[in-house]
Amino acid sequence: MTEFNPIDRRSFLAGAGLAGAAVSLAALAPTAVAAVPGVVPAGGKFAFPTGSGVRVLVTGDAGTGTPAQWAVADAMRKVHGAEPFGMALGLGDNIYEAGPNGDRDVQFATKFEDPNHGLDFPWVMALGNHDNTALFPGDGGWLLRGNDEVGYHQTSRKWWMPSRYYSARVPEENPIVEFFVLDLNPVAAYLPPLFVPYWAADGQFMNEQRAWLDAAIAASPAKWKIACTHHPYLSNGSHGDAGAYDGIPIEPMNGVHAKRFYEDHVVGRCQFILSGHDHTLQVLEPTVASKGTRQIVSGATGKDSHGKSTSPDRANLYQNFDDLGFMVMDLNPDSVRLRVYTVDIPTAQPTLAFDRRL
C-alpha cells in the first residue's frame, strides 16, 4: 500500500478533505472504553513478572507484516534468548496501514502474533494514529476502529489492551514500575474529531482520561512512573514536538492539545515518556519545559524515517534516524538501564548501539 507523506496528508485534510469527512465523522457514536466481551484465550493471559526487577522490550510502529518487521523480531528473539524479557511495550501503529477491521481480523495474526512468535510474555499495547484510520492511512479520524484492538485483548494470550487507556503495575504487589498507557489520538489526530463532541479536546473521553491519570499517578506506589503513548511530547524526528507536529501552524492539527495534556498531566510527574510515531530511536535529554521528565522515542520496529529529522541538534544521549531497531529497559528499585539495538535487516543481526544507566 502507498505510504503518504504526513505533511501532504495534513494539507489535504486541512482543506477539501476535512469538509468531505464531516458526514462520516458525525455518524460515529462513541462506545464504552472498557474491553468488549470476547473469548478468553486458552490457557489465560501470559503473566506479568513478579520478581524484584523487570526487563522490558520496547517497540513501536511495528505492525507492517513485512520482512523488515520479521527481521527485527528475529533480532529481538536473539537478545531474548540470551537475556530473557519479562514483558514488552508496543507504542502504537500496531496494525499498518489502516488498522484492523473487527477484533478477529487476520491482521492480528500476520502483523503481531506470527512475527512475534516465541516472544511469549505480556505485550502492553498503546493505540496509534494508523490504528484509528478513517479516510487516509494514519489520519486518526475513525477513533472507533481502535476499539477493535481493545476487543482483541480477549482473544490473545500476549496482547494486553484492556481499554483505550489504562495502567499496569509490575509487579502488581509492591510495584517497581507503573506504566500509564495513554490514548492521545483524539487530540493528536491528523483528522481532528470536530464533529463528535465525545472525542473533542474538552469532551467526555479526554476529560475522563485526564481525571483518571491525575488520580492514578497520585495513588501509584511505584518507584518508576512511565507514560506510554504513541505521539511524543518531544521528538527530533520528522513529526517533531507536540504543538508543532509536522511543522503545521494550524491548531489543533499541530497537536497543541496533546502538548497541553502532557504539560498539565504528565511532565514532572512521570520520570519517562515512551513514544513511537517517529520511526526513529531517540534518547532525549530532559528540558526545562519537561520538568525533569525524559522523552524516549522507540518507533523503528517496522519502519525507519530515512534520515529525516526536525531538530537534530537538540540535546540527546542517542538518536538514530536511519536504522530499524528496538530498546530494552531494565528496571530495578534503584536504577534504570536502557539499551538500544539497531538491526541489520538482511541478516537480522542485532547490534548494541547504546547502553547506559539513566
N, C-alpha and C positions, 0 to 999 in steps of 0.2 A: 504494500500500500504506500502511496506517496506520502512523504513527510512534509508538513507545511512549516515554513519559517514563522516563528512566533510574531514577529512584527508585521509581516504581511497579513497574518490571520487576524491580528488585533485591528489593523487598519480596516480590514473588510468588515469586521463586526462593529466597529465604531460608526460605520456608515449604513449602507442599504441593508446589509445582512442583519443588523440589530432590529430594524423595523420588521423584517420578514420573520423574525423569530418570535415576535410578540405573541402570536396566537398559540404556538406550540408551548411556550413557557407558561402562558396564562392558564392553559388547560391542565397543568400538572398540579395535583393536590398532594400535600405532604402526607407522609406516613410516619408511624412511630419510629424512633431511633433504636428501639430495642431489637434484638435479634429475632427474625421471623421464625415460626415453628419449622422444624425440619427433622431429618433422620439423624439421630445421634450416631456418630461414626462407630463402627465395630471396634471394640477394644477401648473406646473412650478417647479423650484428647491426650496427647503427649503431656507429661507432667513437667512443670517448671522446676528449675534447680532448687535444691534445699540446703546446699552447703554454705560455708562461710564466705565464699566468693563465687562470682559468676562470670563466665566468658561468653561474650555476646558477639555474634556475627552481625555486621551492619551492612545492609544492602539497600539499594534504591533504584527506581526506574529500570526494573529487571525484566518485566513481563513481555518480552518480544517473541519468545519461542524460536529465536534464530540460533544459528551455530555459535554466534558470539555469546549469547546467554548461556548456552550449554558449556562453552569453554570456560567461562568464569565459574560456573557451578562445578565443573571438574576441578578447577583450581581450589575452590573452597573445600571440596571433598579431600584434596590432598592435605591442606592445612588441618582440617578436622581430624584426619587420620593420625596426625602427629600430636595435635593438641586439641582435644575434643571441645566443641562448643556446647554450651548448655541451652542456648536459645538463639533466636535470630530476630532482627528487626527488618521489616520491609517498609520503606519510607515512601510508598505510593507509586502510581503508574504501574500497577501490578498486572494489568491486562491491556497491552497496547493493541491497536491504536485507539480504539473507541470504547473500551470497557466491555463487560460481559452482557449477554442477553439472557437474563434469568440466572438463578442461583445454581442451576445444573448445567450451565454452558460448558461445552467440551474445552473451551479455552482455559478453564481452571486446571485441566489435566495437561494440556500442551504447553502452557506458559507458566505453570507453577509446580504441579506435582511431579511431572515427568522430568523436567530439568533438574529439580532439587531432590531427586531420589537419593536415599541414603542419608540425607540431612534431616534425620528424624528426631525433631525436638520442636517445641512451640515456636512458631513464627508470628510475632506480634506485628500486625499489619495496619498501615495507615492508608487513607484514601488520597489519590492524586487527581489531577485535572483530567487525565486521559480516562480514568475510571468513571468519570461523570460526563462523558461526551454527549452532546446534543446534535449539533449540525456539522461542525468541523472536528476532526480528531483532536482531542485535547482542549476543546473550548470550555469545558467545565460547566456547561449550561443545563445539562439534564441531571440534576442532583439526585433524583430518584434512582438513577442507574446504579449509584453507589450502594444502594440498599441490597442489590443482588450479591455484593461481596460480603455484606453483613450476614445475609442468609447462608452463604457458603460455610460460615463458621460451624453450622450444624452438621455439615457433611464431612469435612476434612479433619483428620487427626491432628494435623500440624498447623493449619491456617487459623490464626487467633484474631477474630474481629467481632466481639460480641455486640458491638454497637458502633455507630459512626465515630463517637469519641468515648474514651474510657481510660482507665489506668490499670497498670499491672504491677503489683508489688512482688519483688523477688528477693529472698523467699517471702512467702505470704506472711509468715510469722517472723517478727524481728527483721524486717527487710533491710537489705543493704541498699537497694535502689528501688525507686518507683518511677515507672515510665508513664508519662501523661501523653496519651495518643490523641492528637487534636485533629479536627476537621475544619480547616480554614478555607475550603473550597467555596463556600458561599461568599466570602469576602476577598477572594483572590482569583475568581473565575475570569477567563477571557470574555465570557458572555455573562455579564452580571445578572443576577436574578431580580430584575427590576419590576417584574410583573407578578411576582408571587411573594406577598408580604412575609410569609413564614420564614423564607430564606434570606430576607433583607439584612443588611448590616446591623440594623437595630431591631430585627424581627425576633420572633419567639425562639427559633433554633439557636441563633448566636447568643441571645441573652441568657438562655438556659445553659449554654456551654460556658459562658463567662462565669455565671454564678457557681456552676459545678466546679470549674477549675480553681477558682479562688478558695472555695471550701476544701477541695481535695488537697491542694498544696499546703494549706494551713494545717490540715489534720495529718499530714503524712509524717510518720516516724522515721522514714528512710534517711540515711546519710546523704545519698545522692539522688537528686531530683532532676529528671531529664525529660524535656519536652520533645516529642517526636511528631514531626509534621512533614508534609510534602513540600510546601512552599517555604523557602528560607526567609529569615529575618534579614540576614546579611549574606551576600554572595559576591565573589569576584568573577563569577561566571557570566554567561551571556544573558541570563534573565535579570541579573542584578538584584538590588535590595528591594525589600518591601517598601512601597511608597514611590518607587521608581522602576517598577518591573518593565523590562524591555525598552526602557527609555521613553515610555509613553507619558506625556504630560497631562493626560486627561484622567480626572477622578470619575468613578472609582476603579477604572481599568488599570491604573498604575499600582494597585494593591495598597492604597493608603489606609484602608480599613484593616487590612492584615497588619500593617505597621503599627497602628494604634492598638490592636489587640495584643501584639507582642509587648509593646511598651507599657500597657496598662495591667497586663496579667501574667507575663512570663519573665521578662528580663529582671534580674535582681532577685528572683525567687527560685529559679532553676539554675543549676550550675552549667548545664549544657542545653543547647538546642540542636537536635539532629534532624536534618532535612535532606531531600533529594531535589528534584525538579531540574536543577542544572546538572548536566551529565558530566560531572567533574568530581574530583576528590580534593577537598579543601579542609584545612585545619586553621581557622582564622583566630587571630588574637582578639581578646575582648576589647571593646571600645568604651569610651565614656558613656555613650548612649546605651550600651548593653549592660551597664552596671555590674560588670564582672562576669556576666554570662558569656560562655564561649560558644560560637556558632561553628558547627561541623557540617559539611556537605558531603554526602556519600550517594551520588546519583549516577554512578558509572557501571552498574552491574549488567546493563544490557545495551547501552549506547554511550558513545562519547560525544564531546562537543566540538571535535575537530579544531581544537586550539582556540576557540572563541572565548573572549573574556571582556569584562567591562572595567574592572578596577584591578588590574594585575599587580599594582604596586602597593595595595593596601596590606597592612601588616598581617603576616601569616607565618605559621610554623611549617606548613607544607601546602602546596597546591599543584594540581596536575590537570591540564585541560585537554590532554591528548589520549591518555590510556584508559582502558577499561580496568575495573578492579573493585575492591571491597575493603572494608575495615573490620577490625577486631578490637573490642573493648574488654579489658579485664578489670572488673570492678570488685574491690575489696573494701573493708571498712575504713582503711586509712589511705587508699590510693586508687588512682585510675591510670591504667596503662592503655595507650592507644597505638595500634599498628595499622598501617596502610599497605595493602598489597596491590601491585599492578599485575596484569595478566597478559602474557603473550598469547594471542588468540590462536595462531596455528598449532602451538604445542600445548596449550592450556597450562603453561608453567607459571606459578605464582612467584613474584619477586617482592621481597620485603623492601619497601621504599621509604618507610618512616616508622620509627619506634621510639616512643617517649612517654614518660610519666607526666601527666598533666596536673 
